[in-house]
Amino acid sequence: MRQGLAADYAASMSFSPRARVHLQNIVANWRTIAALIPESEAGAVVKANAYGHGVAPVASALYEAGCRTFFVAYVEEGAELRTAIGEDASILAFNGAEPSDADLARANNITPVLNALPAIKDWLALMDVPDYAVHIDTGMNRLGVRMEDVAELKALTDGQPPVHILSHLVDSDDRSRAINAKQLERFRQAASNFPQALKSFANTGGCLMGQDYGFDVARPGIGLYGGGPPLPEGVFLKPGMTLEAPILTVQTVQPGETVGYGATYTFDTPRTLATVALGYGDGFPRSASNKGMASLGGITCPIVGRVSMDLITIDVTQARDLAKPGAFAQFIGAEVLLEEQARRAGTVGYELVTGLGHRVRRIYD
Ligand SMILES: *Cc1c(COP(=O)(O)O)cnc(C)c1O
């Protein structure tokens, strides 16, 4: 029964989707981004399990390559991260910390990014105050000390100033927006009050805007994984993962037939279909129904009908010779770019990769 199956598929003994995570591509992307801000240190954002790629392998590969500042959302994520990297690397946790998190932060040498004056007051009231960072809100109106409160922040923290000051761009996806330069100006102004602190401003999109946005430490996330805004001329990023699903069955349908739940797609010519093991139960969005695509040997195979929980059907008519049970169709990778698939599904690369569930086996190469 296994005859004709790809060797790696037979070895896995499982008709399940997989994400081949390309650690060397992630490291190469980190270096590419670092080269855009040569006077700054390039950190790495590895929150949400390194955007679904696996925090321990990704962080340890980046650490080996020389990365020494890592960012997560939660102190707990930082504690998990710490086991994968050396003691000499800094870890910052964007979502802040309560005084009750102080022991975990201390034990794992994690610097929480405090996001409001009340949280900073609580932190400063701790015995033997652990290092902390402060987020300044320069326009997002989401997290951070507001510009009009910076003087109060400075006075409040005079005895034990923050070790790190950061802010976050509203629309770095669109380099033409005036808000970027406005935020940059506000950040410079706020940061000048904390001369001893490291300054950090640029996510991936900020790094693509160049050295002015780099400050001391940059915080690229999505670009490490091959996604993010359109790239400037001459800059290339590689896929962080290849998401693949094995073909379970191949069949031919006749004009007038439909496929999948709700019969949302009717064929007008005879077509060859392949049904693959991947679905919204794996985090692949249902909104890709009749819109997303796969690739089989470099040939585009559109998703036809609805994405269901465990299955997707693709039209393999053009790739009929390659469509065999056990062959893998690509849904994210060099042939189906992350942001292209995301756009088709009405979302962004961030959501697509962070949404991938536990049933998607991560394989590291
Ligand atoms: C997630 C996050 C980043 C990384 O942003 P990308 O767009 O993925 O590069 C940087 N800074 C903050 C505060 C974040 O929350």
The ligand as an ORCA input file, in Angstrom:
! r2SCAN-3c Opt
* xyz 0 1
  C       5.469     42.016     17.443
  C       6.252     43.268     17.712
  C       7.392     43.575     16.945
  C       7.777     42.807     15.710
  O       7.091     43.365     14.634
  P       7.200     42.781     13.129
  O       6.274     43.645     12.361
  O       6.791     41.365     13.213
  O       8.625     42.939     12.723
  C       8.159     44.662     17.319
  N       7.799     45.428     18.378
  C       6.701     45.193     19.103
  C       6.364     46.082     20.252
  C       5.877     44.105     18.799
  O       4.775     43.876     19.521
*
